[in-house]
Amino acid sequence: MKKFKNFSKKLFKNQSGQGATEYILLLVVVVSLVMIFKKDIQSAVSDKIGQLKDGMGQVNVQ
């Protein structure tokens, strides 16, 4: 029982995997936000691409 108690103390004090876990959780949040606002993001990007194409068509080369 004493070995298990020492093992559990060491396990909870060990923070070596904490950074990786935080990055994974952050990635999950970002991916879920992209999935939620997918249509809004697509429409905004397509509008900006359309504006860029219109602007490029108006450039006069001399």
N, C-alpha and C positions, 0 to 999 in steps of 0.2 A: 504494500500500500504506500509505503514511503517513496518507493521508486516512481510510482505513478504520480504522486504529489509533486515530486521534483521535476518530473517530465512535463507536467501540465504547467508548472510555473515557468519553465524555460520556454515552452511553446508559446505562452501568452506574451512573454517579454520579447520574443524574436520578432523583429519588424522588417526582416529582409525582403519579404514578399509584398510588403505594404505598398510600395511604389507601383509595382506591376498591377496590383489590384485596382489602385486608383486610376491608372491609365485605362484599364479595361472598362471600368465604370464610366469614365468620361467618354470613351468611344461609344459605349452603348447609348448614352444620353444624346450625343451628337447624331448618331445614326437614326435614333428614334425621332428626333426633331426634323431631320431631313425627310424621313418617311411621312411625318405628319403634314409638313408644309411642301410636299413634293410639287403639287400643281402650282402653288404660288411661286415657287422658285423657278419652275420651268417657264411660266408666263413672263416673269421678270427678265429672265435671261433671253428669251426669244424677243421680247420688246427691245432690249438693249442691242441685240444683234441686228434687228431690223433698223434701228436708228443708226447704227454704225454703217450698214450697207447704204442707207440713204445719204449719209454724210460723205461716204466715199464716192458716190455717184455725182455729187455736186462739186467735187474738187476739179478745178480747171488746171490742166497741165499746159504750160506755155513753152 
